[in-house]
Amino acid sequence: MEAQGLNYHVDSVYQMDTPPGMVVEQDPDPKTNVKLNRTIYLTIITRIAPNVGFPDIFEKTFLEARAVLSNYGIKIGDTSYISDIARDRVLQVDFRGKNINKGDQIPKGSTISLVLGDGKGASEVDLPDLTGLSLNEAIFSLKGSSLQPGIVSYENITDSSTARVIKQLPALSDSLTKVNIGSSVDIILSNGTPVQ
């Protein structure tokens, strides 16, 4: 351009999926007659993506989050699910293996991973220790934990009104502390001492 007696001013923009160095805009337009020493304004594609503040997509649905991310030039990669009452609700966002939050700076065009709710809520609950409880107390404890009383049986019973739980199946142990919601727990009652 200088050899033709023209000046130029270069501005740059970032466009995803467009090769860097490409002229995307020129003012005045090509093939327009201009005077000597006129400044031609060029806009070229830059190689370096500008950073954008990560938008607030937490607690939004996947579809809402996808629309917002598209407006920010951010792509969705992997999605995974964890236990939550709401299906497809955004619970966590990862970028390059790390959690990111609203406002964190990431390059435009980046690919992020989403952790979404599975819509099932908590699928496991703590198994209560029923040992030493009366039948009514044991049933109340099970229902409070979203569990069901299973088979109720008695051993060496002399007085059912004073009987206490001596054993439960499944039994609470170091290796078993949680069970699926709605599981049944069998109860064995006796007037004797609990089985250890």
C-alpha positions in Angstrom: 0.0 0.0 0.0 2.8 2.4 0.8 4.3 1.8 -2.7 0.9 3.0 -4.1 1.0 6.2 -1.9 -1.5 5.0 0.6 -1.4 4.8 4.4 -3.0 2.0 6.4 -4.3 1.4 9.9 -4.7 -2.1 11.2 -7.2 -3.2 13.8 -7.7 -6.8 14.9 -10.6 -8.9 16.0 -10.9 -12.5 17.1 -13.4 -14.8 15.3 -13.6 -18.4 16.2 -13.1 -20.9 13.3 -11.5 -18.2 11.1 -7.8 -18.4 10.1 -5.6 -15.7 11.7 -4.2 -12.9 9.5 -7.2 -12.8 7.2 -8.6 -9.4 6.3 -12.3 -9.3 7.2 -13.1 -5.7 6.7 -11.7 -2.8 4.7 -12.7 0.9 4.6 -13.0 2.3 2.0 -14.2 -0.8 0.1 -11.9 -2.6 -2.4 -11.7 -1.1 -5.9 -12.9 2.3 -4.6 -10.9 5.3 -6.1 -9.0 7.1 -3.4 -6.6 10.1 -3.2 -2.9 9.7 -2.5 -2.0 9.5 1.2 -5.4 8.3 2.1 -5.6 6.0 5.1 -7.1 2.6 4.5 -8.5 1.0 7.6 -8.1 -2.8 7.7 -9.5 -5.3 10.2 -7.7 -8.6 10.4 -8.3 -11.8 12.4 -6.0 -12.1 15.4 -4.5 -15.3 16.6 -5.0 -14.6 20.3 -8.4 -15.0 21.7 -9.5 -12.3 24.1 -10.5 -13.2 27.6 -14.2 -13.1 28.6 -15.6 -13.1 32.1 -17.4 -16.4 32.6 -21.2 -15.8 32.7 -23.4 -16.9 35.6 -24.9 -20.1 34.4 -25.1 -21.9 37.7 -28.5 -23.2 38.7 -29.7 -22.7 35.1 -30.9 -25.5 32.9 -28.6 -27.0 30.3 -30.6 -25.3 27.5 -30.4 -21.9 29.2 -26.7 -22.3 29.9 -26.0 -23.4 26.3 -27.7 -20.2 24.9 -25.8 -18.0 27.3 -22.4 -19.7 26.6 -23.0 -19.4 22.8 -23.4 -15.6 23.2 -20.1 -15.5 25.0 -18.3 -17.7 22.4 -17.8 -20.5 24.9 -18.2 -24.1 23.8 -19.6 -27.0 25.8 -17.5 -30.2 25.8 -18.1 -33.1 28.2 -21.2 -33.3 30.5 -21.5 -35.5 33.5 -24.2 -36.0 36.0 -24.3 -36.1 39.8 -27.1 -36.6 42.3 -29.4 -33.6 42.5 -33.2 -33.1 42.6 -33.3 -31.0 39.4 -32.6 -32.7 36.1 -30.0 -30.9 33.8 -29.4 -28.1 36.3 -25.8 -26.7 36.0 -24.1 -27.5 39.3 -20.4 -27.1 38.4 -18.2 -25.9 35.5 -14.7 -27.1 34.8 -12.1 -25.6 32.5 -8.8 -27.3 31.9 -9.5 -29.6 34.9 -10.3 -26.8 37.4 -13.6 -25.5 38.7 -14.4 -22.0 37.5 -16.9 -19.5 38.8 -18.9 -16.5 37.6 -16.5 -13.7 36.5 -13.4 -15.9 36.1 -11.5 -15.0 32.9 -11.2 -17.6 30.2 -10.2 -17.2 26.5 -13.2 -16.8 24.1 -13.7 -20.0 22.1 -12.7 -22.2 25.0 -14.4 -25.5 25.7 -15.7 -26.1 29.2 -17.2 -29.2 30.9 -20.5 -29.1 32.8 -21.6 -31.1 35.8 -25.4 -31.4 35.8 -28.0 -32.7 38.2 -29.5 -36.1 37.4 -33.0 -35.3 38.7 -32.9 -38.2 41.1 -31.8 -36.4 44.2 -29.8 -38.2 46.7 -29.9 -41.9 45.8 -28.2 -43.1 49.0 -28.9 -42.4 52.7 -27.1 -43.1 55.9 -28.1 -46.5 57.4 -29.3 -45.7 61.0 -28.2 -47.8 63.9 -31.4 -49.3 65.3 -29.7 -51.4 68.1 -31.5 -50.8 71.4 -34.6 -49.1 70.0 -38.1 -50.3 70.5 -40.1 -51.5 67.4 -41.9 -48.1 67.1 -38.7 -46.1 67.5 -36.9 -48.3 64.9 -39.8 -47.8 62.4 -39.8 -44.1 63.1 -36.0 -43.9 62.5 -36.2 -45.9 59.3 -39.0 -43.8 57.8 -37.1 -40.6 58.8 -34.2 -41.9 56.8 -36.5 -42.7 53.7 -36.1 -46.4 54.4 -38.7 -49.2 54.9 -39.1 -51.7 57.7 -38.6 -55.2 56.3 -39.2 -58.4 58.1 -39.8 -58.0 61.8 -38.9 -61.1 63.9 -38.5 -61.9 67.6 -36.0 -64.1 69.5 -36.3 -65.2 73.1 -39.3 -62.9 73.7 -41.0 -62.7 77.1 -42.6 -59.3 76.8 -43.1 -57.7 73.3 -43.8 -54.2 74.9 -40.2 -54.1 76.3 -38.5 -55.8 73.4 -35.6 -54.0 71.8 -33.8 -54.3 68.5 -30.8 -56.7 69.0 -29.9 -57.0 65.3 -30.7 -55.4 61.9 -30.1 -56.6 58.3 -28.3 -55.1 56.6 -26.1 -54.4 59.7 -24.3 -51.1 60.1 -20.5 -51.7 59.8 -17.3 -50.0 58.7 -17.9 -51.2 55.2 -21.6 -50.5 55.0 -22.8 -47.0 56.2 -25.1 -46.1 53.3 -28.0 -47.8 51.5 -30.3 -46.9 48.6 -33.3 -44.8 49.4 -36.4 -47.0 49.9 -34.4 -50.0 50.9 -35.9 -52.4 53.5 -34.2 -53.1 56.8 -35.1 -56.3 58.6 -35.4 -56.0 62.4 -34.9 -58.7 65.1 -36.2 -57.9 68.5 -35.6 -59.6 71.9 -35.7 -59.0 75.6 -32.1 -60.0 75.7 -28.9 -58.0 75.0 -28.1 -56.7 71.5 -25.9 -58.9 69.3 -22.5 -57.2 68.7 
